[in-house]
Amino acid sequence: MTRFPLIALDPSGDGLHPATADPMWREAWYFEVYDPASRVQFHAYQGVFPNAGSGDLTAAFFVEDQRVHEIMKVDFTVPAEPMEERLNFGPMKIEMIEPFERWRIRYDAEVSADLLFEALHAPYSWAESHLSMENSSDHEQRSQHFDQFGRYTGIVWAAGKAYPVNALGFRDRMWGWGARRHWTSYIVMWAGFSEDFVANVSIQNFADGTQGLCGYIYQNGQRSLARHARVELQWHPYRWRTVENAVIHLEDRLGRRLELTGVPIGVSDTSHRWKHRRDHMLFSLGTYRCGSAVGHGVMNWAFLTEALRPNVYEADSPDPTTVVGNFETRKA
């Protein structure tokens, strides 16, 4: 049983989920880590469409900051039953050892890996921030998401050499699809500076003009939801879909304020790959700085068209309820 308090998550949330009738219903897993000591980066997004009997995998490895392997394949054959096959197709196999605690990731291709993710913080659900699509009474419009901060350990093998990994990183889970189809743009920026310092920001723009702000600050053993966030993006001067850097202003419900800067590393362009999406979507990790602190984490962004590509994201949390907790961390 997990040692973490679960907020807005069903105890079975880390397991497999039955699909609704929505043909685009999807279940997916995202893992990412950058080890600054060995200069190894790994990020992978594995998902299934049970109603279509198909699966997809986007994965990339960077060694000494150079891309050594990448796959973007969206037409794996993955039958709806048995459900366990969602975790094991193509070169990647993932295994839940203990829900909300430990996951094992194995990869078998020109680059191989055996990595263990061990949670350091409780999972964070977008439902905590009252994102409307997470709480919809219409199951076909509902989409569930949570992410979690932890430590990756293990080995990546590339070109006959073993690279040890021991670094902080994130994972996330989603199932459903629903109102996600109404996104026009979003940014996801999660920075892990230490076991006691994490900044988490996601701002989402929807076709009806509404916004969603999700995220939190974790410091001094307290996780407090984001109240306001502003993200200023500098786009690359000649790569029109690529973020060059970001400045992030974040305030939580305790009144704590942070200013962070972020630069993407190891970008994967997944634009217009999937049948259920029609946007420019790029995955990367980022190097983040906040004062003298340096960390790494997720830096992802998406937009439908260049006209809908924001230079500034700014949003407030619409819910006045303060959700603050003391969350146990487990030392690695």
Beta strands, then each sheet from edge to edge (+ up, - down):
strand 1: 26-35
strand 2: 40-49
strand 3: 54-63
strand 4: 66-77
strand 5: 88-89
strand 6: 92-98
strand 7: 102-108
strand 8: 111-119
strand 9: 124-125
strand 10: 143-158
strand 11: 161-176
strand 12: 183-194
strand 13: 197-206
strand 14: 211-219
strand 15: 222-235
strand 16: 243-252
strand 17: 257-269
strand 18: 280-290
strand 19: 293-303
strand 20: 312-316
strand 21: 324-326
sheet 1: 4+ 3- 2+ 1- 11+ 10- 8+ 7- 6+ 5-
sheet 2: 4+ 3- 2+ 1- 11+ 10- 9+
sheet 3: 20+ 15- 14+ 13- 12+ 19- 18+ 17- 16+
sheet 4: 20+ 15- 21+
end
